[in-house]
Amino acid sequence: CFFTGNSTNGFTATTNLDTFVTRATETVTATFNGFDFGTTFGNAYVLLGDIVAGADGIRSSNNSSGGNVVTVHVGASVFGRSDGIELTGSVNRMTNNGSVHGNGDGGIQILGADADIINNGVVFGAFEAVRADGDNGRVVNNGTLQSDINGLFAQGDNTQIVNTGTIT
């Protein structure tokens, strides 16, 4: 499924085990959330273009959601007036090779167990650039994490952190 263009309410996934793509030449503009996994499980969102959202750029709004994968490619960007990306639920995966900006809260937040966050790009969050909140998480930073308060916040048992990049 291709998700592109302007939307007042953004897009909320309603199917499981699907792939959603925003092309490199497209910008998703939403007055609220740009893309929401909703209560779905096992979906993938591939961002080749840009998202500009009045709330969260990309999110899953329900703890029953999980197993979702977000990939932000080189040259792609996410801007959220609140969070850049916020995923709740378990077993979510996030790879950033572009730019993620959370103007009012976090750049990337995964709130749930067994999360995997890999950053090879640039992430800015007003409160945290990256937040991993749950047991058995893994954060790998090979890029840049920037924040006014916490470059990286991790909470939970058995959380692994690997940093070869910059955290400020």
Phi, psi and omega per residue, in radians:
C1 nan 2.343 3.063
F2 -1.754 2.289 3.120
F3 -2.109 1.929 -3.066
T4 -2.498 2.952 2.974
G5 1.613 -2.963 -3.102
N6 -1.644 2.506 3.139
S7 -2.655 2.387 3.074
T8 -1.227 -0.718 -3.057
N9 -1.822 -0.003 -3.077
G10 1.245 -2.686 -3.084
F11 -2.332 2.345 3.065
T12 -2.061 2.149 3.115
A13 -1.192 2.486 3.121
T14 -2.201 -0.041 3.134
T15 -1.996 2.731 3.073
N16 -1.724 2.761 3.024
L17 0.987 0.824 -3.127
D18 -2.204 2.867 3.088
T19 -2.121 2.291 3.126
F20 -2.049 2.439 -3.042
V21 -2.347 2.378 2.903
T22 -1.950 2.116 -3.053
R23 -1.208 2.796 -3.069
A24 -1.063 -0.496 -3.097
T25 -1.592 0.059 -3.032
E26 -1.928 2.599 3.027
T27 -2.185 2.195 3.051
V28 -1.605 2.131 3.126
T29 -2.093 2.174 -3.118
A30 -2.383 2.491 3.095
T31 -1.362 -0.308 3.077
F32 -2.070 -2.065 -3.141
N33 -1.531 2.468 3.134
G34 -1.281 -0.982 3.139
F35 -2.410 2.315 -3.111
D36 -2.245 2.161 3.055
F37 -1.231 -0.242 3.132
G38 1.065 -2.227 -3.136
T39 -1.853 0.322 -3.036
T40 -1.406 2.892 -3.119
F41 -2.352 2.400 2.995
G42 1.383 0.368 3.116
N43 -1.621 2.864 3.066
A44 -2.246 2.439 3.022
Y45 -2.143 2.121 -3.117
V46 -1.933 2.042 -3.125
L47 -1.856 1.961 3.055
L48 -1.818 -0.337 -3.133
G49 -1.856 -2.357 -3.048
D50 -2.332 2.679 3.008
I51 -2.223 2.320 3.003
V52 -2.223 2.024 -3.031
A53 -2.251 2.541 3.106
G54 -1.309 -0.275 3.067
A55 -2.177 -1.919 3.104
D56 -1.629 2.426 3.104
G57 -1.166 -0.962 3.102
I58 -2.315 2.400 -3.127
R59 -2.739 2.837 2.825
S60 -2.100 2.190 -2.929
S61 -1.663 0.136 -3.025
N62 -2.515 2.399 3.132
N63 -1.119 -0.340 3.104
S64 -1.356 -0.191 3.053
S65 -1.333 2.652 3.101
G66 3.076 3.037 -3.137
G67 1.133 0.367 -3.129
N68 -1.637 2.659 -3.070
V69 -2.213 2.277 3.064
V70 -2.073 2.299 3.052
T71 -2.232 2.058 3.056
V72 -1.793 2.015 -3.050
H73 -1.436 2.888 3.061
V74 -0.963 2.311 3.140
G75 1.542 -0.204 3.119
A76 -1.583 2.740 3.129
S77 -2.553 2.641 3.068
V78 -2.206 2.237 3.025
F79 -2.203 2.130 3.041
G80 -2.113 2.347 3.101
R81 -1.126 -0.460 3.012
S82 -1.792 -1.612 3.090
D83 -1.733 2.560 2.959
G84 -1.186 -0.995 3.113
I85 -2.418 2.252 3.067
E86 -2.371 2.017 3.128
L87 -2.044 2.216 3.051
T88 -1.902 2.809 -3.076
G89 1.746 3.140 -3.034
S90 -1.810 2.809 3.029
V91 1.026 0.651 3.066
N92 -1.548 2.580 -3.116
R93 -2.202 2.427 -3.103
M94 -2.437 2.176 3.040
T95 -2.182 2.167 3.104
N96 -2.002 2.092 3.024
N97 -2.007 0.046 -3.104
G98 -2.051 -2.173 -3.097
S99 -2.351 2.296 3.101
V100 -2.249 2.277 -3.073
H101 -2.316 2.088 3.019
G102 -1.915 1.818 -2.976
N103 -1.282 -0.514 -3.050
G104 -1.988 -0.182 -3.080
D105 -2.565 -1.909 -3.081
G106 -1.854 2.669 3.012
G107 -1.246 -1.104 3.057
I108 -2.218 2.170 3.060
Q109 -2.228 2.202 2.974
I110 -2.091 2.056 -3.046
L111 -1.962 1.589 -3.115
G112 2.823 2.849 -3.070
A113 -1.271 2.745 3.027
D114 1.044 0.646 3.137
A115 -1.451 2.654 3.100
D116 -2.350 2.044 3.133
I117 -2.119 2.142 3.086
I118 -2.145 2.137 3.115
N119 -2.052 2.097 3.020
N120 -2.027 0.051 -3.092
G121 -2.016 -2.414 -3.141
V122 -2.151 2.295 3.089
V123 -2.247 2.256 3.019
F124 -2.141 2.371 3.013
G125 -2.437 2.390 -3.114
A126 -1.040 -0.795 3.132
F127 -1.653 -0.790 3.058
E128 -2.479 2.412 2.985
A129 -1.197 -0.868 3.094
V130 -2.300 2.339 3.051
R131 -2.233 2.118 3.036
A132 -2.002 1.926 -3.023
D133 -2.148 1.601 3.136
G134 2.846 2.807 -3.126
D135 -1.243 2.656 3.023
N136 1.049 0.588 3.114
G137 -1.519 2.901 3.097
R138 -2.490 2.246 3.068
V139 -2.127 2.165 3.078
V140 -2.101 2.091 3.111
N141 -2.037 1.998 3.033
N142 -1.966 0.036 -3.080
G143 -2.034 -2.327 -3.099
T144 -2.209 2.232 3.031
L145 -2.003 2.153 -3.106
Q146 -2.251 2.437 3.110
S147 -2.714 2.724 3.032
D148 -1.321 -0.360 -3.075
I149 -2.159 -1.140 -3.113
N150 -2.201 2.086 3.052
G151 -1.136 -0.675 3.141
L152 -2.526 2.262 3.055
F153 -2.213 2.106 3.116
A154 -2.233 2.363 -3.109
Q155 -2.498 2.282 3.120
G156 2.393 2.760 3.125
D157 -1.270 2.508 3.035
N158 1.078 0.548 3.090
T159 -1.463 2.285 -3.139
Q160 -1.798 2.403 3.079
I161 -2.232 2.209 3.082
V162 -2.184 2.120 -3.107
N163 -2.227 2.065 2.977
T164 -2.082 0.102 -3.114
G165 -1.867 -2.557 -3.105
T166 -2.098 2.340 3.067
I167 -2.208 2.084 3.098
T168 -2.306 nan nan
